[in-house]
Amino acid sequence: MTTHVSAVTDGTTRVFTWEEGSRIEVRNLGGEIVIEANAAGLKALAGHLLTLAQDSTPDGAHLHLEENNGLEEGSVGLVLERCDDE
């Protein structure tokens, strides 16, 4: 089953889709962050990034991923955020 999460920003609805069987783990190894995911998880992350990259998405739009909210148990939180500042 695929899960869709809708978020409304500036009156525009954006849909973030989770593929069935998605598994994503984020680890902080001190000097680097590791994002480990299966194929379904990588497709979900790619879709989230493409949603944030849409022309109608405003600067500052973001998505929080946390343990038991898209990420595997033991993961550190991850925020995907659009920033158009140069």
ABEGO torsion letter per residue (X at the ends): XBBBBBBBBGGBBBBBBBBBGBBBBBBBAGABBBBBBBAAAAAAAAAAAAAAABAABBBGBBBBBBBGBGBBBGBBBBBBBBBABX
